[in-house]
Amino acid sequence: MLRMFDILFSLLGLIFGAPLLLTIYLLGLFDTGAPLFRQVRVGRGQHAFTLVKFRTMRVGTASVASHLADTAAITRMGAFLRRSKLDELPQLWNVLKGEMSLVGPRPGLFNQQELLAARQKHGVFAARPGITGLAQISGIDMSTPELLAQTDARMLADLTLTAYFRYIVQTVLGGGQGDAAKG
C-alpha cells in the first residue's frame, strides 16, 4: 500500500515540480557548474544504488557524511537548498524507480561502518531507504549511529499509513534541521 503512494506522489512531484526542478537545475549551473550530485548509497538489503540530489557543495568536495562535511564547502545556494530541503527533490526519481521510499531510514554511505553494523543489528536494511523519516524530523543525524539505527527500527516497526503521511507533512512544514554540516 505504501509503495503505491510512493509511486503516485513521486510521479506527481516530478510532473508538477518540473518547473521548480528545472529552475533549481539552471541556477545550479551558475552556482557550481554541475547542479546534480550522484552518490552511491546503501539501500534495501544493503544493495548499492545511486542517489541523486541537487549539489549543495563545491565540485570536488570529499564524499563524506553530512555531519563530517566542512561548512566552507557549502555554496550560498547550497545552504538555502539544505535549509529548505529542496536539495532532496531529485530523489523522487529514486523513489519512482523503487530504490527508495518517501518515508524510511536515510541511506548511508558504504564507508559508515558503525552505522551499517547498527542498522544490520536492528534489521533496518529490510526496508527501502527514504527521503524522510522519524530520525530526520527528530533532528537525529548520522553522527550518532546507534541512536539513528534504533530510531529507524522503531519507525519501521510502527510505520502505519497515518505515520507515513505525518512524517511527510512534518518534513514539508519544516520538521528537522536538513543536512547539517559541521565546520
Residue frames as a rotation matrix with the C-alpha (Angstrom) as fourth column:
MET 1
0.563 0.826 0.000 0.00
0.826 -0.563 0.000 0.00
0.000 0.000 -1.000 0.00
LEU 2
0.498 -0.441 -0.747 2.77
0.116 -0.819 0.561 2.47
-0.859 -0.366 -0.357 0.94
ARG 3
-0.580 -0.727 0.367 4.63
0.442 0.098 0.892 1.64
-0.685 0.679 0.264 -2.29
MET 4
0.010 0.678 0.735 1.53
0.992 -0.098 0.077 2.66
0.124 0.729 -0.674 -4.25
PHE 5
0.886 0.289 -0.363 1.60
0.375 -0.907 0.191 6.08
-0.274 -0.305 -0.912 -2.51
ASP 6
-0.004 -0.966 -0.258 5.36
0.186 -0.254 0.949 6.33
-0.983 -0.044 0.181 -3.17
ILE 7
-0.559 -0.185 0.808 4.78
0.787 0.187 0.588 5.81
-0.260 0.965 0.042 -6.88
LEU 8
0.393 0.832 0.392 1.81
0.893 -0.447 0.053 8.18
0.219 0.329 -0.919 -7.06
PHE 9
0.860 -0.018 -0.510 3.41
0.246 -0.861 0.444 11.01
-0.447 -0.508 -0.737 -5.04
SER 10
-0.181 -0.978 -0.106 6.84
0.256 -0.151 0.955 10.76
-0.949 0.146 0.278 -6.66
LEU 11
-0.421 0.098 0.902 5.30
0.906 0.097 0.412 10.79
-0.047 0.990 -0.130 -10.13
LEU 12
0.663 0.722 0.196 3.07
0.714 -0.689 0.123 13.75
0.224 0.058 -0.973 -9.28
GLY 13
0.613 -0.509 -0.604 6.01
0.220 -0.624 0.750 15.50
-0.758 -0.593 -0.270 -7.62
LEU 14
-0.470 -0.832 0.294 8.20
0.504 0.020 0.863 15.06
-0.725 0.554 0.410 -10.67
ILE 15
-0.196 0.476 0.858 5.46
0.948 -0.133 0.290 16.19
0.252 0.870 -0.425 -13.07
PHE 16
0.765 0.616 0.188 4.11
0.542 -0.774 0.327 19.18
0.347 -0.148 -0.926 -11.14
GLY 17
0.679 -0.588 -0.440 7.50
0.184 -0.444 0.877 20.03
-0.711 -0.676 -0.193 -9.65
ALA 18
0.308 -0.586 0.750 9.22
0.945 0.281 -0.168 20.04
-0.112 0.760 0.640 -13.05
PRO 19
0.640 -0.104 0.762 9.30
0.244 -0.912 -0.330 23.87
0.729 0.397 -0.558 -13.31
LEU 20
0.857 -0.336 0.391 10.88
-0.505 -0.396 0.767 24.12
-0.103 -0.854 -0.509 -9.84
LEU 21
0.578 -0.658 0.482 13.31
0.405 0.745 0.531 21.27
-0.708 -0.112 0.697 -10.57
LEU 22
0.414 -0.388 0.824 14.33
0.865 -0.115 -0.489 22.93
0.284 0.914 0.288 -13.85
THR 23
0.793 -0.083 0.603 14.75
-0.145 -0.988 0.054 26.33
0.592 -0.131 -0.796 -12.17
ILE 24
0.776 -0.532 0.339 16.97
-0.352 0.080 0.932 24.89
-0.523 -0.843 -0.125 -9.43
TYR 25
0.483 -0.597 0.641 18.93
0.735 0.674 0.073 22.95
-0.475 0.436 0.764 -12.04
LEU 26
0.518 -0.249 0.818 19.54
0.610 -0.563 -0.558 26.08
0.600 0.788 -0.139 -14.14
LEU 27
0.826 -0.226 0.516 20.51
-0.474 -0.775 0.418 28.15
0.305 -0.590 -0.747 -11.09
GLY 28
0.742 -0.544 0.392 22.83
0.012 0.596 0.803 25.31
-0.670 -0.591 0.449 -10.08
LEU 29
0.583 -0.543 0.605 24.66
0.791 0.208 -0.575 25.63
0.186 0.814 0.550 -13.39
PHE 30
0.455 -0.381 0.805 25.70
-0.092 -0.919 -0.383 29.13
0.886 0.100 -0.453 -12.31
ASP 31
0.803 -0.074 0.591 26.34
-0.595 -0.131 0.793 28.09
0.019 -0.989 -0.149 -8.68
THR 32
0.296 -0.689 0.662 28.55
-0.342 0.570 0.747 25.02
-0.892 -0.447 -0.067 -9.14
GLY 33
-0.308 -0.372 -0.876 28.54
-0.942 -0.012 0.336 24.24
-0.135 0.928 -0.347 -12.86
ALA 34
-0.733 0.102 -0.673 27.27
-0.095 0.964 0.250 20.74
0.674 0.247 -0.696 -12.04
PRO 35
-0.303 0.674 0.674 23.83
-0.857 -0.502 0.115 21.02
0.416 -0.543 0.730 -10.39
LEU 36
0.777 0.598 -0.199 23.19
-0.464 0.757 0.461 17.32
0.426 -0.266 0.865 -9.84
PHE 37
-0.304 -0.807 0.506 25.08
-0.952 0.237 -0.193 15.26
0.036 -0.540 -0.841 -7.29
ARG 38
0.648 0.433 -0.627 25.17
-0.438 0.885 0.159 11.48
0.624 0.172 0.763 -7.59
GLN 39
-0.355 -0.736 0.576 26.48
-0.921 0.171 -0.350 9.26
0.159 -0.655 -0.739 -4.83
VAL 40
-0.210 0.224 -0.952 26.44
-0.069 0.968 0.243 5.51
0.975 0.117 -0.188 -4.26
ARG 41
-0.271 0.237 0.933 24.48
-0.948 -0.236 -0.215 4.74
0.169 -0.942 0.289 -1.11
VAL 42
-0.999 -0.034 -0.004 23.43
-0.031 0.953 -0.301 1.66
0.014 -0.300 -0.954 0.84
GLY 43
-0.358 0.929 -0.094 19.90
-0.813 -0.260 0.521 0.58
0.460 0.263 0.848 0.00
ARG 44
0.549 0.700 0.456 17.46
-0.823 0.548 0.149 -2.16
-0.145 -0.457 0.877 0.89
GLY 45
0.978 -0.185 0.099 19.21
0.187 0.982 -0.004 -5.44
-0.097 0.022 0.995 1.62
GLN 46
0.324 -0.886 -0.331 22.50
0.004 -0.349 0.937 -3.49
-0.946 -0.305 -0.109 1.68
HIS 47
0.204 -0.204 0.958 22.46
0.954 0.261 -0.147 -3.24
-0.220 0.943 0.248 -2.11
ALA 48
-0.661 -0.542 -0.519 24.14
0.382 -0.839 0.389 -0.27
-0.646 0.059 0.761 -3.73
PHE 49
0.375 0.671 0.640 22.13
0.926 -0.237 -0.294 2.34
-0.045 0.703 -0.710 -5.60
THR 50
-0.708 -0.629 0.321 22.94
0.667 -0.745 0.012 5.80
0.232 0.222 0.947 -6.93
LEU 51
0.175 0.712 -0.680 21.19
0.836 -0.472 -0.279 8.57
-0.519 -0.520 -0.678 -5.03
VAL 52
-0.363 -0.211 0.907 20.52
0.748 -0.647 0.149 11.80
0.555 0.733 0.393 -6.92
LYS 53
0.313 0.401 -0.861 20.33
0.802 -0.597 0.013 15.21
-0.509 -0.694 -0.509 -5.21
PHE 54
0.849 -0.163 0.503 20.92
0.154 -0.834 -0.530 18.81
0.506 0.527 -0.683 -6.09
ARG 55
-0.063 -0.968 -0.242 24.53
0.793 0.099 -0.601 19.70
0.606 -0.229 0.762 -5.42
THR 56
0.932 0.363 0.012 25.00
0.266 -0.705 0.657 21.87
0.248 -0.609 -0.754 -2.33
MET 57
0.512 -0.835 -0.202 28.80
0.105 -0.173 0.979 21.78
-0.853 -0.523 -0.001 -2.10
ARG 58
0.239 -0.538 -0.808 31.58
-0.888 -0.457 0.043 22.77
-0.393 0.708 -0.587 -4.45
VAL 59
0.899 -0.025 -0.438 32.56
-0.257 0.780 -0.571 20.19
0.356 0.626 0.694 -7.06
GLY 60
0.047 -0.942 -0.333 35.41
-0.091 0.328 -0.940 18.01
0.995 0.074 -0.071 -5.79
THR 61
0.003 0.030 1.000 34.39
-0.973 -0.232 0.010 18.10
0.233 -0.972 0.029 -2.12
ALA 62
-0.910 -0.412 -0.033 35.18
-0.385 0.874 -0.297 14.86
0.151 -0.258 -0.954 -0.27
SER 63
-0.057 0.904 -0.424 32.36
-0.409 0.366 0.836 12.31
0.911 0.221 0.349 -0.28
VAL 64
-0.931 -0.218 -0.294 31.59
0.191 0.396 -0.898 12.01
0.312 -0.892 -0.327 3.43
ALA 65
-0.070 0.922 -0.381 28.50
0.977 0.140 0.159 12.00
0.200 -0.361 -0.911 5.62
SER 66
0.379 0.332 0.864 26.96
0.362 -0.912 0.192 15.47
0.852 0.240 -0.466 6.03
HIS 67
0.997 0.046 -0.057 27.91
0.070 -0.358 0.931 15.78
0.023 -0.933 -0.360 9.70
LEU 68
0.314 -0.949 -0.003 31.58
0.658 0.215 0.721 15.34
-0.684 -0.228 0.693 8.70
ALA 69
0.248 -0.166 0.954 31.50
0.897 -0.332 -0.291 17.80
0.365 0.929 0.066 5.79
ASP 70
-0.657 -0.565 -0.499 33.21
0.683 -0.727 -0.075 21.17
-0.321 -0.390 0.863 6.03
THR 71
0.362 0.870 -0.336 30.75
0.623 -0.494 -0.606 24.08
-0.693 0.010 -0.721 6.04
ALA 72
-0.161 -0.501 -0.850 33.21
-0.334 -0.783 0.525 26.07
-0.929 0.369 -0.041 3.91
ALA 73
-0.932 -0.212 0.294 32.44
0.158 0.491 0.856 23.71
-0.325 0.845 -0.425 1.01
ILE 74
-0.086 0.981 0.174 28.72
0.892 0.154 -0.425 24.59
-0.443 0.118 -0.888 1.02
THR 75
-0.759 -0.116 0.641 27.75
0.504 -0.727 0.465 27.19
0.412 0.676 0.611 -1.54
ARG 76
-0.876 0.482 -0.007 25.36
-0.396 -0.728 -0.559 30.04
-0.275 -0.487 0.829 -0.73
MET 77
-0.117 0.856 -0.504 22.67
-0.890 0.135 0.436 28.44
0.441 0.499 0.746 -2.89
GLY 78
-0.353 -0.108 -0.929 23.54
0.067 0.988 -0.141 25.05
0.933 -0.112 -0.341 -1.36
ALA 79
-0.992 -0.002 -0.122 22.89
0.122 -0.095 -0.988 26.38
-0.010 -0.995 0.095 2.14
PHE 80
-0.449 0.887 -0.110 19.44
-0.866 -0.462 -0.192 27.54
-0.221 0.009 0.975 1.03
LEU 81
-0.040 0.427 -0.903 18.71
-0.637 0.686 0.352 24.20
0.770 0.590 0.244 -0.66
ARG 82
-0.681 -0.275 -0.678 19.69
0.276 0.761 -0.587 22.31
0.678 -0.587 -0.442 2.51
ARG 83
-0.942 0.335 0.031 17.67
-0.183 -0.435 -0.882 24.52
-0.282 -0.836 0.471 4.86
SER 84
-0.193 0.924 -0.331 14.60
-0.949 -0.262 -0.178 24.27
-0.251 0.279 0.927 2.63
LYS 85
-0.191 -0.013 0.981 15.25
-0.122 0.992 -0.010 20.57
-0.974 -0.122 -0.191 1.88
LEU 86
0.710 0.447 -0.544 14.87
-0.542 -0.147 -0.827 21.33
-0.450 0.882 0.138 -1.84
ASP 87
-0.272 -0.890 -0.365 18.16
-0.958 0.217 0.185 19.54
-0.086 0.400 -0.913 -2.47
GLU 88
-0.626 0.078 0.776 16.25
-0.204 0.944 -0.260 16.29
-0.752 -0.321 -0.575 -1.85
LEU 89
0.245 0.892 -0.380 13.72
-0.654 -0.137 -0.744 16.75
-0.716 0.431 0.550 -4.68
PRO 90
-0.078 -0.268 -0.960 15.64
-0.949 0.317 -0.011 14.76
0.307 0.910 -0.279 -7.34
GLN 91
-0.907 -0.252 0.336 15.34
-0.371 0.855 -0.362 11.73
-0.196 -0.454 -0.869 -5.05
LEU 92
0.131 0.989 0.070 11.74
-0.653 0.139 -0.745 11.49
-0.746 0.052 0.664 -6.22
TRP 93
0.268 -0.145 -0.953 13.32
-0.875 0.376 -0.303 9.74
0.402 0.915 -0.026 -9.21
ASN 94
-0.801 -0.589 -0.102 14.92
-0.467 0.723 -0.510 7.20
0.374 -0.361 -0.854 -6.84
VAL 95
-0.529 0.701 0.478 11.51
-0.426 0.267 -0.864 6.70
-0.734 -0.661 0.158 -5.23
LEU 96
0.406 0.715 -0.569 9.78
-0.850 0.066 -0.523 6.21
-0.336 0.696 0.634 -8.58
LYS 97
-0.055 -0.542 -0.839 12.43
-0.760 0.568 -0.317 3.64
0.648 0.620 -0.443 -9.59
GLY 98
0.819 0.454 -0.352 11.80
-0.127 0.740 0.660 1.68
0.560 -0.496 0.663 -6.37
GLU 99
-0.129 -0.949 -0.288 15.25
0.396 0.218 -0.892 2.28
0.909 -0.229 0.348 -4.87
MET 100
-0.990 -0.143 0.014 13.81
0.058 -0.487 -0.871 4.49
0.132 -0.862 0.490 -2.14
SER 101
-0.017 0.983 -0.181 10.56
0.964 0.064 0.257 5.34
0.265 -0.170 -0.949 -0.39
LEU 102
0.233 0.137 0.963 9.30
-0.009 -0.990 0.143 8.75
0.972 -0.042 -0.229 0.59
VAL 103
0.535 0.005 0.845 9.49
-0.826 -0.206 0.525 7.56
0.176 -0.979 -0.106 4.21
GLY 104
0.855 -0.329 -0.400 12.26
0.348 0.937 -0.025 5.35
0.383 -0.118 0.916 5.52
PRO 105
0.549 -0.733 -0.402 15.76
0.441 -0.155 0.884 5.44
-0.710 -0.663 0.238 7.00
ARG 106
0.739 -0.366 -0.566 18.08
-0.623 -0.691 -0.366 7.89
-0.257 0.623 -0.739 5.24
PRO 107
0.912 -0.407 -0.049 20.52
0.341 0.819 -0.461 5.89
0.228 0.404 0.886 3.13
GLY 108
0.655 -0.744 -0.131 24.07
-0.225 -0.358 0.906 5.90
-0.722 -0.564 -0.402 4.42
LEU 109
0.413 -0.657 -0.631 27.42
-0.872 -0.085 -0.483 5.51
0.264 0.749 -0.607 2.73
PHE 110
0.782 -0.141 -0.607 29.32
0.083 0.989 -0.122 2.26
0.617 0.045 0.785 2.48
ASN 111
-0.281 -0.960 -0.023 32.22
0.207 -0.037 -0.978 3.75
0.937 -0.279 0.209 4.49
GLN 112
-0.134 0.319 0.938 30.00
-0.873 -0.486 0.041 4.34
0.470 -0.814 0.343 7.55
GLN 113
-0.527 -0.207 -0.824 30.86
-0.084 0.978 -0.192 1.00
0.846 -0.031 -0.533 9.14
GLU 114
-0.987 0.156 -0.034 29.47
0.045 0.066 -0.997 1.76
-0.154 -0.985 -0.072 12.59
LEU 115
-0.327 0.913 -0.243 26.12
-0.827 -0.401 -0.393 2.84
-0.456 0.072 0.887 11.12
LEU 116
-0.131 0.235 -0.963 26.00
-0.754 0.607 0.251 -0.18
0.644 0.759 0.098 8.79
ALA 117
-0.804 -0.243 -0.542 26.63
0.113 0.834 -0.541 -2.56
0.583 -0.496 -0.643 11.69
ALA 118
-0.855 0.519 0.009 23.99
-0.165 -0.255 -0.953 -0.89
-0.492 -0.816 0.303 13.89
ARG 119
-0.138 0.841 -0.522 21.40
-0.970 -0.222 -0.101 -0.94
-0.200 0.493 0.847 11.12
GLN 120
-0.359 -0.055 -0.932 22.17
-0.441 0.890 0.118 -4.57
0.823 0.453 -0.344 10.36
LYS 121
-0.972 -0.077 -0.223 21.74
0.159 0.482 -0.862 -5.43
0.174 -0.873 -0.456 14.05
HIS 122
-0.622 0.766 -0.163 18.35
-0.211 -0.364 -0.907 -3.66
-0.754 -0.530 0.388 14.19
GLY 123
-0.323 0.501 0.803 17.03
0.736 0.667 -0.120 -5.06
-0.596 0.552 -0.584 10.89
VAL 124
0.075 0.352 -0.933 16.80
-0.152 -0.921 -0.359 -1.67
-0.986 0.168 -0.016 9.21
PHE 125
-0.724 -0.468 -0.507 18.05
-0.536 -0.081 0.840 -2.95
-0.435 0.880 -0.192 5.84
ALA 126
-0.599 0.602 0.529 14.81
0.628 0.762 -0.156 -4.90
-0.497 0.239 -0.834 5.35
ALA 127
0.496 0.830 -0.255 13.18
0.550 -0.528 -0.648 -1.63
-0.672 0.181 -0.718 4.24
ARG 128
0.282 -0.332 0.900 13.77
0.801 -0.435 -0.411 0.77
0.528 0.837 0.143 1.39
PRO 129
-0.643 -0.486 -0.591 15.69
0.710 -0.668 -0.222 3.85
-0.287 -0.563 0.775 2.48
GLY 130
0.383 0.909 0.162 13.67
0.922 -0.366 -0.127 7.05
-0.056 0.198 -0.979 2.49
ILE 131
-0.089 -0.301 0.949 13.80
0.412 -0.879 -0.240 10.74
0.907 0.370 0.203 1.84
THR 132
-0.329 0.021 0.944 12.47
-0.731 -0.639 -0.241 11.47
0.598 -0.769 0.225 5.32
GLY 133
0.046 0.365 -0.930 11.51
0.380 0.854 0.354 9.67
0.924 -0.370 -0.100 8.49
LEU 134
0.857 0.368 -0.360 11.35
0.433 -0.136 0.891 9.82
0.279 -0.920 -0.276 12.26
ALA 135
0.107 -0.900 -0.423 15.07
0.925 -0.065 0.374 10.49
-0.364 -0.431 0.826 12.70
GLN 136
-0.564 -0.350 0.748 15.00
0.697 -0.687 0.204 13.41
0.443 0.637 0.631 10.27
ILE 137
0.228 0.710 0.666 12.05
0.117 -0.699 0.706 15.17
0.967 -0.083 -0.242 11.88
SER 138
0.908 0.059 -0.415 13.60
0.408 0.103 0.907 14.49
0.096 -0.993 0.070 15.30
GLY 139
0.739 -0.663 0.119 16.94
-0.641 -0.746 -0.180 16.05
0.208 0.057 -0.976 14.36
ILE 140
0.474 -0.589 0.655 18.89
-0.166 0.671 0.723 12.78
-0.865 -0.451 0.220 14.71
ASP 141
0.639 -0.291 -0.712 21.66
-0.764 -0.137 -0.630 12.50
0.086 0.947 -0.310 12.15
MET 142
0.792 -0.320 -0.521 24.36
0.068 0.893 -0.445 10.03
0.607 0.317 0.728 11.23
SER 143
-0.136 -0.866 0.481 26.74
-0.566 -0.330 -0.755 11.35
0.813 -0.375 -0.445 13.90
THR 144
-0.367 0.095 0.925 25.02
-0.850 0.370 -0.375 9.04
-0.378 -0.924 -0.055 16.43
PRO 145
-0.618 0.044 -0.785 24.89
-0.617 0.592 0.519 5.71
0.488 0.805 -0.338 14.56
GLU 146
-0.903 0.278 -0.328 23.36
0.396 0.834 -0.384 3.53
0.167 -0.476 -0.863 17.28
LEU 147
-0.512 0.741 -0.434 20.66
0.061 -0.473 -0.879 6.06
-0.857 -0.476 0.197 18.19
LEU 148
-0.388 0.334 -0.859 19.91
-0.883 -0.400 0.244 6.56
-0.262 0.854 0.450 14.49
ALA 149
-0.782 0.053 -0.621 19.60
-0.263 0.875 0.406 2.80
0.566 0.480 -0.670 13.87
GLN 150
-0.817 0.506 -0.277 17.35
0.516 0.425 -0.743 2.38
-0.258 -0.750 -0.609 16.92
THR 151
-0.394 0.670 -0.629 15.16
-0.324 -0.742 -0.587 5.30
-0.860 -0.027 0.510 15.80
ASP 152
-0.524 0.144 -0.839 14.96
-0.840 0.076 0.538 3.88
0.142 0.987 0.081 12.27
ALA 153
-0.889 0.163 -0.428 13.99
0.160 0.986 0.043 0.45
0.429 -0.030 -0.903 13.61
ARG 154
-0.658 0.674 -0.336 11.31
0.365 -0.105 -0.925 1.97
-0.659 -0.731 -0.177 15.85
MET 155
-0.363 0.507 -0.782 9.92
-0.722 -0.683 -0.108 3.98
-0.589 0.526 0.614 12.93
LEU 156
-0.649 0.061 -0.758 9.78
-0.619 0.538 0.573 0.91
0.442 0.841 -0.312 10.68
ALA 157
-0.909 0.303 -0.288 8.10
0.404 0.811 -0.422 -1.19
0.105 -0.500 -0.860 13.37
ASP 158
-0.331 0.795 -0.508 5.40
0.490 -0.315 -0.813 1.46
-0.806 -0.518 -0.285 13.84
LEU 159
-0.903 -0.101 -0.417 5.06
-0.253 -0.659 0.708 2.64
-0.346 0.745 0.570 10.22
THR 160
-0.146 0.938 0.316 1.36
0.678 0.327 -0.658 2.94
-0.721 0.118 -0.683 9.51
LEU 161
-0.045 0.237 0.970 -0.34
0.914 -0.382 0.136 4.88
0.403 0.893 -0.199 6.75
THR 162
0.911 0.413 -0.013 -1.04
0.367 -0.796 0.482 7.65
0.189 -0.443 -0.876 9.27
ALA 163
0.473 -0.817 -0.330 2.62
0.277 -0.217 0.936 7.80
-0.836 -0.534 0.123 10.35
TYR 164
-0.226 -0.517 0.825 3.75
0.939 0.110 0.326 7.79
-0.259 0.849 0.461 6.70
PHE 165
0.310 0.436 0.845 1.69
0.675 -0.727 0.126 10.91
0.669 0.531 -0.520 5.98
ARG 166
0.956 0.028 -0.291 2.64
0.252 -0.586 0.770 12.52
-0.149 -0.810 -0.567 9.31
TYR 167
0.110 -0.992 -0.069 6.39
0.593 0.009 0.805 12.24
-0.798 -0.129 0.589 8.53
ILE 168
-0.296 -0.177 0.939 5.87
0.935 -0.256 0.246 13.71
0.197 0.950 0.241 5.07
VAL 169
0.624 0.619 0.476 3.75
0.491 -0.785 0.377 16.61
0.607 -0.001 -0.795 6.34
GLN 170
0.836 -0.350 -0.423 6.15
0.285 -0.382 0.879 17.37
-0.469 -0.855 -0.220 9.22
THR 171
-0.190 -0.940 0.283 9.07
0.796 0.021 0.605 17.40
-0.574 0.340 0.745 6.78
VAL 172
-0.123 0.227 0.966 7.29
0.838 -0.498 0.224 19.70
0.531 0.837 -0.129 4.33
LEU 173
0.814 0.519 0.261 6.35
0.285 -0.748 0.599 22.02
0.506 -0.414 -0.757 7.21
GLY 174
0.336 -0.789 0.515 9.97
-0.540 -0.609 -0.581 22.28
0.772 -0.083 -0.630 8.30
GLY 175
0.943 -0.008 0.334 10.44
-0.283 0.509 0.813 19.43
-0.177 -0.860 0.478 10.78
GLY 176
0.562 -0.810 0.167 14.06
0.776 0.586 0.233 18.53
-0.287 -0.001 0.958 11.41
GLN 177
0.365 -0.552 -0.750 17.14
-0.029 -0.812 0.583 20.50
-0.931 -0.191 -0.312 10.52
GLY 178
0.910 -0.187 -0.370 18.02
-0.379 -0.013 -0.925 19.31
0.168 0.982 -0.083 7.00
ASP 179
0.572 -0.779 -0.256 21.58
0.679 0.625 -0.386 18.15
0.460 0.047 0.886 6.39
ALA 180
0.968 -0.246 0.056 23.82
-0.228 -0.755 0.615 19.71
-0.108 -0.608 -0.787 8.99
ALA 181
0.434 -0.899 -0.057 27.46
0.518 0.301 -0.801 20.01
0.737 0.318 0.596 8.00
LYS 182
0.830 -0.233 -0.506 29.87
0.424 -0.326 0.845 20.90
-0.362 -0.916 -0.172 10.77
GLY 183
0.830 -0.526 0.183 32.66
-0.240 -0.634 -0.735 23.41
0.503 0.566 -0.653 10.27
